[in-house]
Amino acid sequence: MKTTLPFLLFLIVWSSCTETPTQKFKHDLKGGTTPWSHEGFDDSPAQFTFAIITDLNGGERPGIFKVAIDQLNLLRPEFILSVGDLIDGGTEDRDQLNKEWESFDNRAAKAKAPFFHLGGNHDLTNQVMRDVWTERYGPRYYHFLYQDVLFLMLDSEDYSDQRMREIYEARAEYIVVADGPEPEKARDMLYFRMPERLTGEIGDEQSAYFENVLSRYPQARWTFILMHKPVWKREQPGGLERIEATLGDRPYTVINGHFHTYSYDEKNGRDYIMLGTTGGGQLASNENAFDHVTLVTMTEEGPSMANLKLEGILDKKAEVPGKTADMCFQAFKCVEEE
């Protein structure tokens, strides 16, 4: 086959303009020693970074979430995940619920990255709240893949209709007493003794859904499981055991919120992480209760996770963007400084 001169010229020009990974870094040193340590840049095409925000509610403190969004816009993750308790909720008033969701969504819309909703007990405590959620956001639990990494977004408030009603009514009575003049009496009430208060529940239909998802993607290079309550701690049926069994020996990480305090556990040789707050109420006696965002960089070796306290994410002026003088990002620390 005879190659024409114009075609050869095209190949030469095309090859000179096409950038390969080794051409990202360019210099004019011709050899010998260099003022940099090596050229093994951490720039794999399979690498990406995402962020996670945690509880806003259970006593949301004004302005904190806005600060977090401003900071995430500085950090530029590719997307933002949540672990629930995004509104105050706890009502059957549809107008009020939609008003609260509008307020949250208007603030979340300031993020440059896509935001993924996930419900908690403040968001999904009765049928009306479930209906409003479905109308606004679709399914209460779902999954997605990003660069062959699998994300499972669980609904930890997945009760039968009857049990959901029992929990909702018991919780409403509990809150009245807990917010009253003798809050210690709340510990004697039914809701305080319900296992769902601490660990939530995953129903059979939801477990079957995620078993099917996992069977469809056996070669996903990592799996992240996010939920609001730590259903992996539930001792009764309806915990995470079916999903954990299906996960088998694949690499995965479990992340939840709810307790407004940061903690780390290892189970099955995997990381089980409980996040703190991103504006939710804090106990001044708990030094692990602090406002933060979690930044996860997915690498070829696995996830690299960094928990960034809001008080330490500064803009180009070395200021916390949007911070006001009365903001406190860690109640324990603020009490100590008084």
TAQUI-V810092 format. One record per helix or strand of 3 or more residues. SS is the DSSP state (H for helix, E for strand). FROM is the first residue (numbers start at 1). LEN is the number of residues. If there is no record, write none. Layout:
ss=SS from=FROM len=LEN
ss=SS from=FROM len=LEN
//
This chain:
ss=H from=5 len=13
ss=H from=21 len=3
ss=E from=48 len=6
ss=H from=64 len=12
ss=E from=79 len=4
ss=H from=94 len=15
ss=E from=114 len=3
ss=H from=127 len=11
ss=E from=142 len=5
ss=E from=149 len=5
ss=H from=161 len=18
ss=H from=183 len=6
ss=H from=190 len=4
ss=H from=196 len=4
ss=H from=204 len=13
ss=E from=222 len=5
ss=H from=231 len=3
ss=H from=241 len=7
ss=E from=252 len=5
ss=E from=263 len=5
ss=E from=270 len=5
ss=E from=291 len=9
ss=E from=302 len=8
ss=H from=310 len=3
ss=H from=331 len=7
//
